[in-house]
Amino acid sequence: MSSRYNQIVFIFTLLSSMLFAQFYTVDLESTGNSQLTIFSDSITGLEVGDEIGIFDIDAITNYNDCSNQIGELLVGAGVWDGSQLNLVSIGSADLCAFGGVQLAGFVEGNSVVVKVWRDSEQMEYGTELAWGTGAGNFGDIIQSIDEIVLTDPNACEDDDAAVAAFGGCAGAVAALGCDFVFAGAPISDWCPESCDACPDEPVLGCMDPDACNYDVEATQDDGSCEESDCLGECGGSAYEVTLCEDTDGDGLGNPGSETTECVEGGRDVADGCDLPVDNILLNSDGSVVYHASSDIGGFQFDVEGATINSASGG
């Protein structure tokens, strides 16, 4: 019973882990400080399977010392399944003034930043958030998000509002130039279009040089890499099988008569001679064929997602 129980627990744990976030993995120790953020089921801007990462841009990133390192930090994560999602972020602790240490996490009062990884597009998005409850800062007593709009992380636009004192980007660039630091950042950061500082857009494609569809121009892998099949078709479904004669019709084949053949994918195998030695195959029509190197008394296997209509044989 114990062995069977362990197998069940292992399978359950494995399946459960597949439901957890993969792109965003929070690697923080619990500090006793946390923030609950509720993602409402009214959200329409997400797809089932989208991964959500909660970030603090100016978090405490050091741990178990008083070095006071500040930077962007992932503090919470989860996977959207279409229903209300409650995510808990880990907050920092700073006990250095009392002879203690700092623990990594968000800093109360900082803005909550949400990013979304869409696996179907292999793309990370920024977001614009519509807050239903709370101000959108870490430390809100109650915090909920009613809607999310994904934003292109590669978008490059001037922020005229940031340099409104100069009449917008055109005036700021004309008066100060692109390298002048204003409000803690160069003018080129506020006005990338006017300063011709927009980053190059990524070129999606296969970046594996061993793949048959390798794209030398690609700068971001899109998961499209393929291998050539035995017929030389890139991404084709043909495969090699070992064929043999079976003069007595026992399904075991004649030793020494094996030949290798490249066949189209999806082909049903007529009998055991179409299989490599010591292999068994369930055809699409439900028939079972096998090729064994010695006599066998029988076999047993499990088939899921099928209905048995009839059975015959010993």
HELIX and SHEET records of a PDB file:
HELIX    1   1 SER A    2  LEU A   19  1                                  18    
HELIX    2   2 CYS A   96  PHE A   98  5                                   3    
HELIX    3   3 ASP A  160  PHE A  166  5                                   7    
HELIX    4   4 CYS A  169  LEU A  176  1                                   8    
HELIX    5   5 ILE A  187  TRP A  190  1                                   4    
HELIX    6   6 GLY A  272  ASP A  274  5                                   3    
SHEET    1   A 7 ILE A  70  VAL A  79  0                                        
SHEET    2   A 7 GLU A  51  ILE A  60 -1                                        
SHEET    3   A 7 VAL A 113  ARG A 118 -1                                        
SHEET    4   A 7 MET A 123  THR A 133 -1                                        
SHEET    5   A 7 SER A 144  THR A 151 -1                                        
SHEET    6   A 7 SER A  34  PHE A  39  1                                        
SHEET    7   A 7 LEU A  85  ILE A  90 -1                                        
SHEET    1   B 2 ALA A  93  ASP A  94  0                                        
SHEET    2   B 2 GLN A 102  LEU A 103 -1                                        
SHEET    1   C 2 VAL A 181  PHE A 182  0                                        
SHEET    2   C 2 ALA A 185  PRO A 186 -1                                        
SHEET    1   D 2 LEU A 204  GLY A 205  0                                        
SHEET    2   D 2 GLN A 220  ASP A 221  1                                        
SHEET    1   E 2 TYR A 239  LEU A 243  0                                        
SHEET    2   E 2 THR A 259  VAL A 263 -1                                        
SHEET    1   F 2 ASN A 279  LEU A 282  0                                        
SHEET    2   F 2 VAL A 288  HIS A 291 -1                                        
END                                                                             
